[in-house]
């Protein structure tokens, strides 16, 4: 908020030494009225104590990278009520740690001192948390959040991302995402580009439609946006682009490569390069990148799955199976370490299916659906597995859940109809 209002680093820090200009509340009262804010009526603490310092409530110390304590520069007001609702930390309970000084106690104190209403209610955190669960009731507030001048670009970009991932077939989501492609902030534009990642073209018309939506962003002034577009369009046939678009795409692809190679010591960079070269049809280079990723970090899950898929497509099935067996062991480890991470269980379920372990696959996919009951891709995978196993009662129930999640989805309706026909034929 301060940055959006024009406050800059040099307003508080000496630009040469980087030290703060004042060690106490004078730093803040350069702009904020001392008579209004540097008083017990506002901060509710004894003058001269730590609790009376603006930074203790609005810039609490956080540990970054485990060992690096810094003042939080988000400059938010304390919101213990959000701790009660969402489980997020708050400034009050960093100091107030007696058994009776609970987040609820702190929230009640805030209401006692400042009243029940907050300018930012409903807080964006509440909207994002509900959207994460696919709550239909926050679709309109989430849409408004994508354009709100009261929140920063990270919040607005997150809102765009949630519209794309939690409400993908909601008609009102589409124009919002398309508008976000032209947003004033590059973080929002980049997230709008990523929103098209799951839209696989099913026809020639789809190819041209996606080209028309995304190709103009190849000329975006910000590299982040250009490389995101290049990443998505790399696998599209060049014949659908004009010569100018091909040239812009090639330049953006080179920018993307250069950015990844700046972190060439990270396995993730080589996984991304492997995906890029796969899209470009340069399979030997893709294989080398995946192998490099595995060499750099043998314990990380991910590169083996991509390499196995590529090798299998080239006819190397034994190598692909060996890699998948290794990957399954890594994902099983990750699932034990992060038992509430739905995505890990989902990936493990798909992998177990490919390894011919349907019961283990069902167990993992059921866990993923339990953790994220509104994730339609998780539910679809489980439904198709039940169908493959001819577990008709479970398949019917799971297919009905798919329709409940997305009533207008024609693919899901077709899946349910096919299951009903097969179940009836099986008696």
C-alpha positions, 0 to 999 in steps of 0.5 A: 500500500505504501509503495502504491501511494508513492512511498519509496525506500529513500523515504525511510532509508539513507540511500548511501548507507541504507540505514533507517533515518530514525530508530523510533517513531519519528521515522513514521511521523515524517508523514503520519501525524504524531498527535494522531498515531504516536499516542496511546489512544492509537497504539494502546501501549505504554509510551517508551515501550517496544509495544508503542513502536509503530514497527512492532505492530505494522512491521513485525520481524519475520525470519526469512530463509530460516535464519535471517530476521527482517522487518516485514515491509508489507506494512499491514495493520494487525488482524488477529481476527484473520488468525481466528478465521484462517490460521494466518499469523498476526503481530499481536500474538508475537508478544502476547503469548500467555495462555489466556492471550489467544488470537480470539482474545487479541481480536476482541481487544482490537474491536474494543479499541477500534470498533468492529468494522475495517476498511478492507473488509472483506479482507482479500485473504478471506476471499482468496482462501474461499476461492482456493476451496472453489466457493461459488459465493466468492466468485463476484468478490474475486472478480472485483479483486482482479481490478481493485486499486486497494490491493497490490499486483500480487493479490490481483494476479492471485485472483486471476490465477484462482479464477482460471484454476478454480472456476475454469468453465464459469462463463464470467471468468473468461472475459476477466482473464482476457481483460487481465491480458492487458492489465497495467501491471506485468504480474497480472498480465503474466498470470493471465497468460498462464491461465491459458496453460490448461486450454489444449487446442482440440481443433484448428480453430482453437489453435488460431483462437489461442494464437490471436489471444496470446501472440500480441503479448510477444511484444510486451515491454516486460520480459516476464510476460514475453517468456510466459507467452513463448513457453505456451506457444513453443509447441504450436505449429509455426504455419499458423503464425505470421513471419513477424510473429515467428520472429518475435516468438523465436526471440522470446524463446531465446530470452526464456532459455537465457533466463533459465540458464542464469540458474543452471545449477538448479534442477528446475531450470533444466526440467523447464528446458526439457519441457521447452525442447520437447515442445520444440521437437528437439528430443535429444536435447530434452533428454539431456536436460532431464538427465542433467536435472536428475544428476543435479538433484537425484532426490527431487521428484519430477524430472523422471516423470517427464523423461519417462514419458518422452522415452516411452513415446520414443519406444524405450519402454524398459527405461521408462518403467525403471524411471517411473519405479524410482519416481514412485519411491520419491513421491511416496516419500513426499506423500509421507512428508506432506500428507495433506498435499493433494497434488502429490497424491494426485501425481502419485496416483497417476504414476501408480496407474502407469506402473500397473498398480490400480489399487495403489493408484485408487488409494492415492487419487481418493486421498487427493480428492478427499483433500481437494474435493472441488478439484475436477481434474483429481475427480476425473482421474479417479472416475476414469480409474474406477471405470477401468476397474469396472467398479461400476457403483464407485464409478457412477458415484464419482461421475455424479460428483463430477457433474455436481462440480461442473454441471455444464461440462459436456465431457463430464456428462459424456463420461457419466453416460458411458459409465451408465451404458457400460454398467448396464451392459455388465449387468 
